[in-house]
Amino acid sequence: MAVPGSNPRFIEKAQGLPADEVFLDLEDAVAPSAKDEARKNVVAALNEGDWSGKVRVVRVNDVETPWAYRDVIEVVEGAGANLDCLMLPKVRDASHVQWLDRLLTQIELAMGYEPGRIGIEAQIEDARGLAGVDEIAASSPRLETLVFGPGDLMASLNMKTLVVGEQPPGYTEGDAYHYILMRILTAARAHDLQAIDGPYFNIRDVEGFARAARRSAALGFDGKWVLHPSQIEAGNAVFSPTQEDYDRAELILEAYEYHTTVEGRGAALLGDEMIDEASRKMAQVIAAKGRAAGLTRTRRFEPPS
């Protein structure tokens, strides 16, 4: 969930919302004149707030702005012990991430923090960043996540639209964002990173948000930004498997284990479906998502008599 660092009321409210990650924003959501005060708000919130069960992230300004280095220094020196990741926007090549990695290492050593503990999330937001996403994904051992930034990327490509997150008017043949999403997802998976879809700006259109979320969830993305509490429930529902799919995944894992270890077979039938090693790998993904969502099983595998 994105929360403006310049709004203490929103920051306080976010602590009680069921979002997996909250990032306190120092970039686009904060006016230039409010940057200094927003840093102070963010440091205080990290040190004094209750972020139990949430990944704590701060989005700094991009490396080509005059605010980036102060964002990193003040936030990490002031609250590094209570910070999980920094999000770096508008990453155009690997050197952006490497700059942040080096600066974080210097601060960690100076402050006595564990070197390398604070992670990095990189936003892919323009044509240059998308073209270099493989190099970006391999740029630092701190890198944990690639994030699709739709608004800036749409502008970078000269897309004919003013609605962030929706299909451009006149595009009726499929999904205008499919290549972008798959490009980011493939780079992320090749380097064992998370892939996160970007925001849907019409916060009152929850069904529109859910429709966009279903697209990236179906591809395999790990989550999606929310901009408003009304989007959280829909997002959690979309990225969690259904009870039926979760039960099926656990059955596949149990059945495959039985057939390979007890019967010594590499492939078998589960109902009318053939299962093998590829089935096991696919089922592991769904089962892990279901467990993370707190689902409990309603069906069990019964070995053949």
N, C-alpha and C positions, 0 to 999 in steps of 0.2 A: 504494500500500500504506500502510495506517495503522499507525503505530508510536508507542507511548506515550513521551512525552518524559521520563517518570520512570524508564524502564528502560534503562540503558546497554547491557546485554547484547543486548536486542532491537534497539537502534539500531545496534550494531556488526554484527549479523547481517544487517540489512536492506541494508547496503551491498553485499553480494555476491549479492543475489537479483535475478532477471530481471524486475523490475517497472519500468515506464516512468517512474513517478513515486513518490516516497516522501514522505509528509507526516508530520512529527514533531508529535505531538499534545500541545497544552497544555490542551485542553478536557476533553471527557467522560472520556477515558482516564486523567486525572490527578486525584487527590483534592485537595480544597482545601488541605490541609496540605502537599502536595508541589509546589505550583505554583512556588514560588520556586526550589527545587532543580531542577525540570524545565527552567526557563528556562536555567539554567547548563549543564545537560546538552546542551540543544539548540544553544546557541551554540558549545560546545566541539566537538560533533559536526559542525556545519557547517564550522567552521574547520579541523578536524584530520582529518576523515574523507575517504574516497575515494568520491565519489558520481558517478564517471565514467559517462556515458551516462544519467543519471537527472535528471529535473526535481526540484529541491529546494524543498520547500514546508513551511511551518509553519502548523498550524492554531492560531490564537489563540482566546481566549475571546470570547464575543459581547459586543456593545457595551453591553449592559445589566448586565454584571457588573462587580465592582470590580477585576478582573484585566486587562481588555482593554488599557488604555492602557500598563500596565507590560509586558505581553507584547510589544506592538509596539515600544516604545522600546528595551527591553533586547535583543530579538532583532535588530532592524535596526541599532541602533548597534553591537552586538557582532559581528554576522556578516552585515551587509547585502551585502557584496561577494560572499558565497558563498550567496546566497539568490535564488531565482527568483520565488517567489510567496508571498503570505500567503493562507491560507484563512480566510474569515470565516463562522462558523456563525450559524444562526438569523437570517438576514437577512429582515427583515419589510417594509422599504421602501427606496427609493433612498437615503434619508439615511444609512443605516448604511454603505453602500459609500462614499458621499461623505465621511463622517467619516474613514474609513480612508484614503481617497485624500489628503485634506488633511494628515493626520498623517504619512503616508509622505513627502509632498513636503517638509514642514518638516524631517524627519529627513535626507532625502537632501541637501537644501541645506546643512544644518548640518554633515554629515559629508563633503561633497564628492563624493557619489555622483551618478551620472547621473540627473537628475530623470525620473521616469516609468518607469524600467527595471523595477522590481519590480512584478509583476502581482498581481491579486486574483482569487481564486476565491470565489464566493458560494454558500453552501448555502441551498437552499429547504427549510424544515423545518416550516412550519405553514400554516394556511389563509390567514392574512394575507399571508404571503410568496408563496404560490401565486397569490393574487388579484392581487397587484401585480408579477408576474414580468416583465411587459413593461417597466415603469418601472425595475425593478431592472436588467434587461439593458441598458438605455440609460443607466445612471447614471454611468459613468466610462470614460474611454479605457483605464484600467488593467485593466478587467475582461476576463478571458480565458475564464472557465469558469463555467457554472451546474452545481451539484451537487445531486442529489436526496438529501435526508436522510430516509429512510423511517420510522425509529423515531419521531422527534418528530412528523412529519407525520401518521402513523397515529394517534398519541395526540391530536393537535389535532383530527382529524376524528371522534374517538370510535369508531374502527374496533374491531370486536369480535374482537380477536386479541392474542396475546402473543408471536407469532413474527415477528420482523423479517425481511422479505423474502419471506414466503410469503403465499399468498392467505388471507384471513380465513375461518375455518370457517363453513360455510353458504353461502358465495358460490360458486355453481356456474355462473353465466351469464357466461362470458368472463373478463376480467382486471380485477380491482378497481383496478389501478393504471394502466390504459391512459390515462385522461384526464390523470392527473397527469404521466405520462411525456411524453405528447404536448404538453401545455401547456408544460412546461419545454423540450422539444426545439424547439418552434416559436419560442419566445422567443429561445432561443440562436441558432438559425439566422438569424432575422430581424436579428440584430445581430452576425453572424459570430463567434459564440462556440462553444467546445466544450460538449458536454453529457455529463455523467458520471452513471451510475447509482450508487446507494448500496450499502451493504454487505448481505451475507447472513450472518446471525449464527450459524447452525449450521455451525461450521467443519469438523465431521467429515462433513457431508453434501455431498460434492463434486458429486455429481450434481444435488442440489437447487440448489446454487450455479450450476452450468452451465445448468440449466433457466431460472433467473431471468435469467442473463446473456444467454441466447439471445433472450429476449423483448426486452430493450432493444437488443441488437445488431441484431435484425431491423428495429426501428424506425429505427435510424440513429444511436444513441448512440455516442460515441467510446470509451467504456471503462466499467469498473465497479470500485468499491473492492474490495480484498481485505483480509481481516483476519488471514490465516494463510498461510504459504508454500504449503500444500497447495492453495490456491485459485488460485495464480498461473498454473500451467500450463494449467488449464482456462480461465481468463479470456483468456489470450493466444490459445488455440486458437479460442475462440468469436468473438473480435473480429477475427481474421484471416480473410480469404476462403479458401475451398478452392482447391486448385490448379486445378481445373476452372473455377471462376468467374473466377479471376485470368486464366487463359489466354484465356477467352472475352472478358473485358473488353479485354485488349490486342488481340485480333483485331478487335473492334468499332472500336477507335480507329484501327487501321491501315487497316481496310477503309473506314471513313468518310473518312479522309484521302485515300485513293486515289480514291474515287468523286467526292469534291467537287473535288479539285484536278486530277486527270487526265481524268476523264470529265465534270466539270462538273455533276454531279447532286447534288441535295439529299437524295435518299433512294435506297436501294438494298437489294438482298437480300444477306444473309450466310447461306448455307445456306437454310433455310426461313423465316428471320426478317427482317422489314423493319427497317432501321436508318435513323435520321435524326438531327437535332441533339439531340433529347431522349435518344436512345440514347447519343450521345457523352457527354452530361453524366452520365448514369447510369454509364457505363463508366469515366469518369474517377475517380469515387468508389471503385469497386472496385479499379481499377488502382493508385490511390494507396495504398490500404490494403495491397494485396499487396506493393508495393515496400517500404513501411515495415516489413512483416513479414519482409522478406528473401527473398521468393519469387523464383524465376527461371522464365522462360518455357520451356514444353516444346512449344509450337506456334507457327507463323508464318503470316501471311497470304500467300496466293499469288494475285496478280492474275490475272484471267481472261485466257486467251490469245486 
